[in-house]
Amino acid sequence: MLCLSLTPLLVLVLGVSLGAAFPHDTLRKGCRLSKYQNIAPEEQKAVDKMRKEFVSTAGNRGQWGHSRPQMSDRVVLVAAELNLTTAMLELPAVPSFAEVRRRPLDFFTQAREDVRGCVSVDPSHQPSGRLRHWLHKLQAAMRASTACLRATTILHALQVLDNLRCAALQDKC
């Protein structure tokens, strides 16, 4: 299996995450996460269909778990997840998967843009221990082959939807 350097992707994903902060229990003015409080069933179905197509064509299985973050870290976590998910979905793919990933990629790309408006940069902010642990796990995963990271990311796509919904719901999740 070919292992490619993922340093640029790591910089992209963690760049938003490590230096980001926002006030506890509130989101920045201009933050448009409320529309993700109830993710449309057709978006969930499109992501699940993409995940199933990927599994059937690539024969990949796997999972990626992490505990629920504190509210103060949720948007940072979702920003990192959305950066990684969109980067992995943008990679070249076989035609059948390229077609089925189109709608989820559009959705995740829009969500990534919306989340960027929710993260403010505060150089003095230190992520919680849980978030630092998760980001460390992400950094370790980035050392895997692109194919392995892509498979894990796609299989994890439904969890990203759930984390996005929780970030939008804030303390109600």
MDAnalysis code that builds the backbone (N, CA, C; Angstrom):
import MDAnalysis as mda
import numpy as np

u = mda.Universe.empty(519, n_residues=173, atom_resindex=np.repeat(np.arange(173), 3), trajectory=True)
u.add_TopologyAttr("name", ["N", "CA", "C"] * 173)
u.add_TopologyAttr("resid", np.arange(1, 174))
u.add_TopologyAttr("resname", ["MET", "LEU", "CYS", "LEU", "SER", "LEU", "THR", "PRO", "LEU", "LEU", "VAL", "LEU", "VAL", "LEU", "GLY", "VAL", "SER", "LEU", "GLY", "ALA", "ALA", "PHE", "PRO", "HIS", "ASP", "THR", "LEU", "ARG", "LYS", "GLY", "CYS", "ARG", "LEU", "SER", "LYS", "TYR", "GLN", "ASN", "ILE", "ALA", "PRO", "GLU", "GLU", "GLN", "LYS", "ALA", "VAL", "ASP", "LYS", "MET", "ARG", "LYS", "GLU", "PHE", "VAL", "SER", "THR", "ALA", "GLY", "ASN", "ARG", "GLY", "GLN", "TRP", "GLY", "HIS", "SER", "ARG", "PRO", "GLN", "MET", "SER", "ASP", "ARG", "VAL", "VAL", "LEU", "VAL", "ALA", "ALA", "GLU", "LEU", "ASN", "LEU", "THR", "THR", "ALA", "MET", "LEU", "GLU", "LEU", "PRO", "ALA", "VAL", "PRO", "SER", "PHE", "ALA", "GLU", "VAL", "ARG", "ARG", "ARG", "PRO", "LEU", "ASP", "PHE", "PHE", "THR", "GLN", "ALA", "ARG", "GLU", "ASP", "VAL", "ARG", "GLY", "CYS", "VAL", "SER", "VAL", "ASP", "PRO", "SER", "HIS", "GLN", "PRO", "SER", "GLY", "ARG", "LEU", "ARG", "HIS", "TRP", "LEU", "HIS", "LYS", "LEU", "GLN", "ALA", "ALA", "MET", "ARG", "ALA", "SER", "THR", "ALA", "CYS", "LEU", "ARG", "ALA", "THR", "THR", "ILE", "LEU", "HIS", "ALA", "LEU", "GLN", "VAL", "LEU", "ASP", "ASN", "LEU", "ARG", "CYS", "ALA", "ALA", "LEU", "GLN", "ASP", "LYS", "CYS"])
u.atoms.positions = np.array([
    [0.850, -1.168, 0.000],
    [0.000, 0.000, 0.000],
    [0.897, 1.233, 0.000],
    [0.608, 2.168, -0.876],
    [1.403, 3.364, -1.029],
    [1.105, 4.334, 0.108],
    [2.139, 4.806, 0.787],
    [1.969, 5.787, 1.855],
    [2.427, 7.138, 1.343],
    [1.537, 8.106, 1.358],
    [1.852, 9.449, 0.898],
    [2.019, 10.371, 2.084],
    [2.797, 11.420, 1.918],
    [2.966, 12.396, 2.980],
    [1.686, 13.199, 3.133],
    [1.169, 13.239, 4.317],
    [-0.076, 13.956, 4.576],
    [0.161, 15.230, 5.362],
    [1.399, 15.728, 5.373],
    [1.721, 16.928, 6.132],
    [0.862, 18.110, 5.727],
    [0.676, 18.404, 4.414],
    [-0.180, 19.546, 4.067],
    [-1.609, 19.387, 4.579],
    [-2.139, 18.182, 4.516],
    [-3.488, 17.940, 5.007],
    [-3.547, 18.122, 6.516],
    [-2.523, 17.647, 7.216],
    [-2.464, 17.810, 8.661],
    [-2.455, 19.283, 9.036],
    [-1.681, 20.077, 8.314],
    [-1.632, 21.515, 8.576],
    [-3.006, 22.129, 8.354],
    [-3.688, 21.733, 7.287],
    [-5.019, 22.245, 6.996],
    [-6.003, 21.902, 8.105],
    [-6.021, 20.646, 8.519],
    [-6.980, 20.190, 9.525],
    [-6.680, 20.775, 10.894],
    [-5.435, 20.719, 11.305],
    [-5.105, 21.163, 12.648],
    [-4.925, 22.669, 12.758],
    [-4.709, 23.341, 11.633],
    [-4.543, 24.790, 11.663],
    [-5.730, 25.482, 12.288],
    [-6.907, 25.066, 11.904],
    [-8.128, 25.628, 12.478],
    [-8.275, 25.190, 13.927],
    [-7.911, 23.961, 14.207],
    [-8.213, 23.358, 15.500],
    [-7.354, 23.855, 16.648],
    [-6.061, 23.915, 16.453],
    [-5.175, 24.171, 17.577],
    [-5.210, 25.602, 18.077],
    [-5.460, 26.550, 17.200],
    [-5.458, 27.942, 17.636],
    [-6.841, 28.513, 17.798],
    [-7.850, 27.686, 17.782],
    [-9.218, 28.179, 17.776],
    [-9.843, 28.165, 19.159],
    [-10.740, 29.131, 19.360],
    [-11.492, 29.196, 20.610],
    [-12.758, 29.978, 20.365],
    [-13.716, 29.835, 21.258],
    [-14.926, 30.624, 21.214],
    [-15.477, 30.676, 22.623],
    [-16.309, 31.686, 22.942],
    [-16.840, 31.802, 24.300],
    [-17.627, 30.557, 24.698],
    [-17.507, 30.170, 25.961],
    [-18.250, 29.007, 26.441],
    [-19.739, 29.236, 26.295],
    [-20.436, 28.190, 25.831],
    [-21.889, 28.162, 25.715],
    [-22.464, 29.163, 24.720],
    [-21.639, 29.853, 23.957],
    [-22.144, 30.750, 22.934],
    [-21.303, 30.573, 21.690],
    [-21.894, 30.931, 20.572],
    [-21.172, 30.871, 19.320],
    [-20.990, 32.293, 18.805],
    [-19.966, 32.511, 18.002],
    [-19.656, 33.836, 17.477],
    [-20.824, 34.419, 16.717],
    [-20.903, 35.755, 16.749],
    [-21.891, 36.459, 15.937],
    [-21.614, 36.127, 14.477],
    [-22.636, 35.849, 13.728],
    [-22.467, 35.465, 12.334],
    [-22.314, 33.961, 12.149],
    [-22.299, 33.248, 13.244],
    [-22.188, 31.794, 13.187],
    [-23.525, 31.228, 12.719],
    [-23.490, 30.382, 11.702],
    [-24.725, 29.871, 11.108],
    [-24.882, 28.377, 11.337],
    [-24.738, 27.934, 12.574],
    [-24.873, 26.507, 12.849],
    [-26.299, 26.072, 13.134],
    [-27.185, 27.000, 13.428],
    [-28.542, 26.609, 13.826],
    [-29.233, 25.747, 12.774],
    [-28.894, 25.928, 11.514],
    [-29.544, 25.127, 10.483],
    [-29.141, 23.657, 10.548],
    [-28.128, 23.343, 11.338],
    [-27.690, 21.955, 11.469],
    [-28.253, 21.272, 12.715],
    [-29.141, 21.954, 13.447],
    [-29.741, 21.337, 14.628],
    [-30.568, 20.117, 14.251],
    [-31.193, 20.163, 13.105],
    [-31.961, 19.034, 12.578],
    [-31.481, 18.797, 11.152],
    [-30.566, 17.874, 10.987],
    [-30.038, 17.576, 9.668],
    [-31.083, 16.782, 8.903],
    [-31.370, 17.243, 7.698],
    [-32.431, 16.648, 6.879],
    [-32.174, 15.160, 6.659],
    [-33.237, 14.366, 6.741],
    [-33.096, 12.918, 6.519],
    [-32.460, 12.586, 5.175],
    [-32.757, 13.387, 4.140],
    [-32.170, 13.084, 2.832],
    [-30.658, 13.300, 2.828],
    [-30.165, 14.231, 3.643],
    [-28.713, 14.419, 3.754],
    [-28.090, 13.227, 4.488],
    [-28.743, 12.781, 5.562],
    [-28.261, 11.616, 6.288],
    [-28.265, 10.381, 5.394],
    [-29.335, 10.230, 4.609],
    [-29.418, 9.079, 3.700],
    [-28.338, 9.148, 2.629],
    [-28.071, 10.351, 2.119],
    [-27.032, 10.505, 1.091],
    [-25.661, 10.136, 1.656],
    [-25.385, 10.546, 2.898],
    [-24.105, 10.202, 3.523],
    [-24.030, 8.697, 3.773],
    [-25.118, 8.121, 4.256],
    [-25.119, 6.678, 4.508],
    [-24.978, 5.891, 3.203],
    [-25.644, 6.341, 2.148],
    [-25.528, 5.682, 0.840],
    [-24.089, 5.752, 0.341],
    [-23.451, 6.924, 0.496],
    [-22.059, 7.075, 0.094],
    [-21.166, 6.116, 0.880],
    [-21.395, 6.052, 2.182],
    [-20.597, 5.171, 3.036],
    [-20.757, 3.712, 2.603],
    [-21.994, 3.301, 2.350],
    [-22.248, 1.920, 1.926],
    [-21.639, 1.623, 0.560],
    [-21.723, 2.580, -0.363],
    [-21.119, 2.389, -1.688],
    [-19.609, 2.247, -1.552],
    [-19.029, 3.055, -0.694],
    [-17.584, 2.972, -0.491],
    [-17.200, 1.601, 0.049],
    [-17.943, 1.116, 1.030],
    [-17.656, -0.196, 1.615],
    [-17.808, -1.288, 0.567],
    [-18.864, -1.205, -0.248],
    [-19.085, -2.274, -1.226],
    [-18.056, -2.254, -2.349],
    [-17.593, -1.071, -2.751],
    [-16.616, -1.021, -3.845],
    [-15.190, -1.199, -3.362],
    [-14.904, -0.754, -2.150],
    [-13.526, -0.834, -1.666],
    [-13.307, -2.000, -0.711],
    [-14.390, -2.554, -0.197],
    [-14.254, -3.674, 0.727],
    [-13.633, -3.268, 2.051],
    [-13.798, -2.015, 2.434],
    [-13.181, -1.525, 3.674],
    [-14.135, -1.630, 4.848],
    [-13.581, -1.922, 5.969],
    [-14.329, -1.936, 7.237],
    [-13.469, -1.210, 8.262],
    [-14.094, -0.658, 9.269],
    [-13.320, 0.003, 10.307],
    [-14.197, 0.942, 11.112],
    [-13.626, 1.509, 12.124],
    [-14.359, 2.482, 12.912],
    [-13.388, 3.422, 13.583],
    [-13.915, 4.534, 13.986],
    [-13.124, 5.589, 14.590],
    [-13.954, 6.106, 15.739],
    [-13.519, 5.916, 16.936],
    [-14.328, 6.337, 18.067],
    [-13.643, 7.397, 18.892],
    [-14.444, 8.226, 19.515],
    [-13.934, 9.180, 20.482],
    [-15.087, 9.589, 21.382],
    [-14.747, 9.987, 22.570],
    [-15.786, 10.355, 23.515],
    [-16.341, 11.736, 23.174],
    [-17.514, 12.017, 23.677],
    [-18.159, 13.300, 23.426],
    [-17.338, 14.421, 24.055],
    [-17.044, 15.465, 23.286],
    [-16.274, 16.586, 23.827],
    [-17.148, 17.520, 24.658],
    [-16.511, 18.340, 25.463],
    [-17.208, 19.383, 26.193],
    [-17.716, 20.402, 25.176],
    [-18.753, 21.139, 25.540],
    [-19.313, 22.127, 24.623],
    [-18.248, 23.095, 24.141],
    [-17.333, 23.477, 25.010],
    [-16.335, 24.476, 24.634],
    [-15.398, 23.996, 23.538],
    [-15.355, 22.689, 23.275],
    [-14.478, 22.148, 22.238],
    [-15.230, 21.604, 21.024],
    [-16.547, 21.564, 21.081],
    [-17.308, 20.910, 20.005],
    [-17.111, 21.551, 18.638],
    [-17.142, 22.864, 18.569],
    [-17.008, 23.515, 17.274],
    [-15.600, 23.305, 16.724],
    [-14.603, 23.316, 17.595],
    [-13.227, 23.061, 17.160],
    [-13.123, 21.636, 16.608],
    [-13.714, 20.691, 17.306],
    [-13.718, 19.299, 16.854],
    [-14.415, 19.162, 15.510],
    [-15.585, 19.749, 15.378],
    [-16.340, 19.660, 14.130],
    [-15.574, 20.332, 12.992],
    [-14.914, 21.454, 13.262],
    [-14.123, 22.121, 12.218],
    [-13.035, 21.187, 11.708],
    [-12.334, 20.520, 12.620],
    [-11.276, 19.584, 12.210],
    [-11.865, 18.408, 11.438],
    [-12.986, 17.867, 11.915],
    [-13.621, 16.738, 11.235],
    [-14.094, 17.119, 9.839],
    [-14.696, 18.307, 9.713],
    [-15.181, 18.732, 8.407],
    [-14.039, 19.004, 7.440],
    [-12.946, 19.575, 7.927],
    [-11.772, 19.781, 7.067],
    [-11.250, 18.448, 6.546],
    [-11.121, 17.482, 7.440],
    [-10.617, 16.171, 7.044],
    [-11.594, 15.461, 6.105],
    [-12.869, 15.478, 6.440],
    [-13.871, 14.784, 5.637],
    [-13.922, 15.347, 4.222],
    [-13.961, 16.668, 4.092],
    [-14.018, 17.244, 2.745],
    [-12.728, 16.966, 1.973],
    [-11.592, 17.032, 2.636],
    [-10.325, 16.739, 1.954],
    [-10.301, 15.301, 1.435],
    [-10.782, 14.362, 2.234],
    [-10.787, 12.958, 1.811],
    [-11.812, 12.697, 0.710],
    [-12.961, 13.366, 0.767],
    [-13.981, 13.175, -0.262],
    [-13.580, 13.818, -1.588],
    [-12.712, 14.806, -1.548],
    [-12.263, 15.474, -2.767],
    [-11.216, 14.667, -3.537],
    [-10.668, 13.617, -2.935],
    [-9.669, 12.803, -3.616],
    [-10.300, 12.092, -4.818],
    [-9.513, 11.817, -5.850],
    [-10.052, 11.098, -7.008],
    [-10.679, 9.764, -6.591],
    [-11.719, 9.378, -7.328],
    [-12.446, 8.152, -6.975],
    [-12.955, 7.462, -8.240],
    [-13.305, 6.190, -8.074],
    [-13.914, 5.446, -9.176],
    [-15.250, 6.113, -9.520],
    [-15.694, 6.018, -10.773],
    [-16.899, 6.742, -11.207],
    [-18.144, 6.497, -10.351],
    [-18.401, 5.250, -9.967],
    [-19.623, 4.987, -9.186],
    [-19.576, 5.682, -7.837],
    [-18.411, 5.708, -7.196],
    [-18.290, 6.386, -5.911],
    [-18.250, 7.900, -6.102],
    [-17.626, 8.368, -7.172],
    [-17.558, 9.811, -7.437],
    [-18.964, 10.392, -7.557],
    [-19.857, 9.655, -8.176],
    [-21.234, 10.129, -8.339],
    [-21.971, 10.152, -6.993],
    [-21.848, 9.104, -6.226],
    [-22.607, 8.993, -4.976],
    [-22.042, 9.911, -3.875],
    [-20.805, 10.315, -4.001],
    [-20.222, 11.204, -2.980],
    [-20.533, 12.670, -3.238],
    [-21.055, 12.991, -4.423],
    [-21.260, 14.397, -4.801],
    [-22.120, 15.159, -3.802],
    [-23.275, 14.631, -3.449],
    [-24.172, 15.353, -2.536],
    [-23.563, 15.468, -1.133],
    [-23.027, 14.376, -0.559],
    [-22.392, 14.528, 0.754],
    [-21.211, 15.517, 0.724],
    [-20.430, 15.509, -0.347],
    [-19.314, 16.451, -0.439],
    [-19.823, 17.886, -0.462],
    [-20.879, 18.149, -1.223],
    [-21.465, 19.492, -1.240],
    [-21.955, 19.888, 0.153],
    [-22.625, 18.959, 0.816],
    [-23.143, 19.243, 2.165],
    [-22.001, 19.526, 3.137],
    [-20.987, 18.649, 3.173],
    [-19.868, 18.833, 4.102],
    [-19.070, 20.095, 3.781],
    [-18.938, 20.424, 2.497],
    [-18.223, 21.644, 2.113],
    [-18.963, 22.880, 2.619],
    [-20.290, 22.900, 2.454],
    [-21.080, 24.029, 2.959],
    [-20.999, 24.104, 4.484],
    [-21.110, 22.964, 5.147],
    [-21.020, 22.946, 6.612],
    [-19.655, 23.456, 7.068],
    [-18.587, 23.058, 6.375],
    [-17.236, 23.525, 6.731],
    [-17.163, 25.044, 6.639],
    [-17.735, 25.613, 5.587],
    [-17.730, 27.074, 5.440],
    [-18.537, 27.736, 6.555],
    [-19.676, 27.151, 6.905],
    [-20.503, 27.701, 7.983],
    [-19.788, 27.631, 9.324],
    [-19.103, 26.533, 9.582],
    [-18.407, 26.359, 10.866],
    [-17.240, 27.335, 10.984],
    [-16.594, 27.652, 9.872],
    [-15.489, 28.622, 9.924],
    [-15.933, 29.944, 10.521],
    [-17.193, 30.316, 10.310],
    [-17.716, 31.549, 10.883],
    [-17.980, 31.446, 12.378],
    [-17.817, 30.258, 12.938],
    [-18.106, 30.033, 14.356],
    [-16.845, 29.919, 15.200],
    [-15.715, 29.845, 14.562],
    [-14.459, 29.633, 15.278],
    [-13.684, 30.935, 15.269],
    [-13.356, 31.447, 16.444],
    [-12.544, 32.650, 16.525],
    [-11.150, 32.268, 16.980],
    [-10.190, 33.026, 16.530],
    [-8.802, 32.725, 16.862],
    [-8.423, 33.470, 18.135],
    [-7.928, 32.727, 19.103],
    [-7.454, 33.286, 20.368],
    [-6.166, 32.555, 20.717],
    [-5.008, 33.185, 20.480],
    [-3.736, 32.490, 20.699],
    [-3.531, 32.022, 22.130],
    [-4.224, 32.610, 23.093],
    [-4.042, 32.197, 24.485],
    [-4.902, 30.985, 24.854],
    [-5.828, 30.615, 23.975],
    [-6.719, 29.486, 24.272],
    [-5.954, 28.169, 24.238],
    [-6.207, 27.350, 25.205],
    [-5.652, 26.002, 25.249],
    [-6.813, 25.018, 25.152],
    [-6.800, 24.152, 24.146],
    [-7.875, 23.160, 24.041],
    [-7.908, 22.281, 25.295],
    [-9.068, 21.739, 25.598],
    [-9.194, 20.849, 26.747],
    [-8.336, 19.612, 26.538],
    [-8.108, 18.885, 27.611],
    [-7.336, 17.651, 27.527],
    [-7.964, 16.650, 26.576],
    [-9.281, 16.552, 26.598],
    [-9.983, 15.628, 25.698],
    [-9.757, 16.006, 24.240],
    [-9.871, 17.316, 23.942],
    [-9.674, 17.742, 22.561],
    [-8.221, 17.534, 22.147],
    [-7.272, 17.860, 23.006],
    [-5.855, 17.632, 22.677],
    [-5.610, 16.148, 22.416],
    [-6.235, 15.274, 23.219],
    [-6.095, 13.831, 23.032],
    [-6.659, 13.418, 21.667],
    [-7.857, 13.920, 21.320],
    [-8.459, 13.579, 20.047],
    [-7.595, 14.095, 18.899],
    [-7.098, 15.329, 19.002],
    [-6.258, 15.885, 17.941],
    [-4.961, 15.088, 17.804],
    [-4.448, 14.587, 18.922],
    [-3.257, 13.730, 18.868],
    [-3.582, 12.434, 18.110],
    [-4.766, 11.862, 18.386],
    [-5.185, 10.651, 17.668],
    [-5.330, 10.932, 16.175],
    [-5.860, 12.109, 15.847],
    [-5.997, 12.493, 14.451],
    [-4.616, 12.625, 13.811],
    [-3.704, 13.250, 14.517],
    [-2.346, 13.415, 14.000],
    [-1.699, 12.046, 13.760],
    [-1.908, 11.100, 14.664],
    [-1.367, 9.750, 14.486],
    [-2.017, 9.070, 13.278],
    [-3.318, 9.268, 13.110],
    [-4.018, 8.672, 11.975],
    [-3.505, 9.235, 10.656],
    [-3.071, 10.486, 10.676],
    [-2.573, 11.122, 9.456],
    [-1.302, 10.457, 8.948],
    [-0.633, 9.700, 9.790],
    [0.578, 8.999, 9.362],
    [0.245, 7.727, 8.583],
    [-1.014, 7.337, 8.604],
    [-1.444, 6.146, 7.862],
    [-1.463, 6.474, 6.375],
    [-1.643, 5.466, 5.584],
    [-1.725, 5.689, 4.140],
    [-2.971, 6.508, 3.820],
    [-2.945, 7.172, 2.693],
    [-4.100, 7.957, 2.261],
    [-5.330, 7.067, 2.130],
    [-5.156, 5.868, 1.594],
    [-6.292, 4.957, 1.417],
    [-6.912, 4.581, 2.764],
    [-6.078, 4.320, 3.738],
    [-6.573, 3.955, 5.073],
    [-7.288, 5.135, 5.721],
    [-6.690, 6.306, 5.642],
    [-7.297, 7.501, 6.231],
    [-8.613, 7.826, 5.542],
    [-8.644, 7.690, 4.230],
    [-9.871, 7.960, 3.481],
    [-10.978, 6.992, 3.896],
    [-10.645, 5.720, 4.001],
    [-11.646, 4.720, 4.397],
    [-12.194, 5.029, 5.786],
    [-11.324, 5.314, 6.705],
    [-11.751, 5.614, 8.072],
    [-12.624, 6.858, 8.097],
    [-12.231, 7.872, 7.350],
    [-12.990, 9.124, 7.316],
    [-14.383, 8.909, 6.739],
    [-14.481, 8.165, 5.655],
    [-15.789, 7.929, 5.036],
    [-16.678, 7.088, 5.947],
    [-16.103, 6.098, 6.574],
    [-16.887, 5.267, 7.490],
    [-17.343, 6.065, 8.718],
    [-16.646, 7.131, 9.011],
    [-16.940, 7.979, 10.162],
    [-17.891, 9.135, 9.809],
    [-18.305, 9.255, 8.561],
    [-19.071, 10.408, 8.096],
    [-20.381, 10.619, 8.856],
    [-21.075, 9.552, 9.233],
    [-22.316, 9.723, 9.991],
    [-22.045, 10.304, 11.373],
    [-20.912, 9.949, 11.973],
    [-20.546, 10.528, 13.269],
    [-20.253, 12.025, 13.134],
    [-19.672, 12.419, 12.010],
    [-19.411, 13.848, 11.767],
    [-20.743, 14.600, 11.716],
    [-21.753, 14.011, 11.061],
    [-23.085, 14.634, 11.043],
    [-23.624, 14.803, 12.457],
    [-23.466, 13.777, 13.277],
    [-23.952, 13.850, 14.656],
    [-23.191, 14.912, 15.448],
    [-21.880, 14.989, 15.265],
    [-21.088, 16.006, 15.968],
    [-21.462, 17.414, 15.507],
    [-21.758, 17.575, 14.224],
    [-22.209, 18.868, 13.708],
    [-23.534, 19.263, 14.347],
    [-24.443, 18.306, 14.417],
    [-25.744, 18.568, 15.051],
    [-25.567, 18.963, 16.510],
    [-24.695, 18.261, 17.229],
    [-24.452, 18.580, 18.642],
    [-23.816, 19.952, 18.821],
    [-22.926, 20.331, 17.917],
    [-22.316, 21.658, 17.993],
    [-23.384, 22.725, 17.787],
    [-24.329, 22.473, 16.885],
    [-25.407, 23.422, 16.631],
    [-26.369, 23.503, 17.817],
    [-26.616, 22.379, 18.469],
    [-27.532, 22.341, 19.611],
    [-26.902, 22.875, 20.889],
    [-25.592, 22.995, 20.907],
    [-24.821, 23.436, 22.056],
    [-25.087, 22.516, 23.251],
    [-25.528, 23.033, 24.365],
    [-25.684, 22.233, 25.588],
    [-26.921, 21.354, 25.576],
    [-27.736, 21.423, 24.547],
    [-28.962, 20.621, 24.480],
    [-28.695, 19.223, 23.935],
    [-27.456, 18.919, 23.595],
    [-27.141, 17.638, 22.985],
    [-26.546, 16.705, 24.029],
])
